[in-house]
Amino acid sequence: MALNAKVSFSSTWDNNHVHYILDNILKPACWARKNNDIKPWIQVSCENPKIWIGAIVQGRGDLDQWVTSIQF
């Protein structure tokens, strides 16, 4: 993730599910939407203009949850 990036979410399941950097070896983590959020999204933006060439996404390590689509 870009340094100093601002991240916002359409919703979160609760305060324990606001993780978007998933490389924590000690504790599996993920961002999870609220059940009634039918169009969930995460927005990442930087203060300085950047050219975004891609994103790395992964499924949750300890449950059957994953990203099904991505849009730039």
Long-range contacts (C-beta under 8 A, 24 or more apart in sequence): 1-44, 2-44, 2-46, 2-50, 4-46, 4-47, 5-44, 5-45, 5-46, 6-44, 6-45, 6-46, 6-47, 7-42, 7-43, 7-44, 8-42, 8-43, 9-33, 9-40, 9-41, 9-42, 9-43, 10-37, 10-39, 10-40, 10-41, 10-42, 11-37, 11-40, 20-44, 22-58, 22-61, 28-60, 28-61, 28-62, 30-60, 30-63, 30-65, 32-65
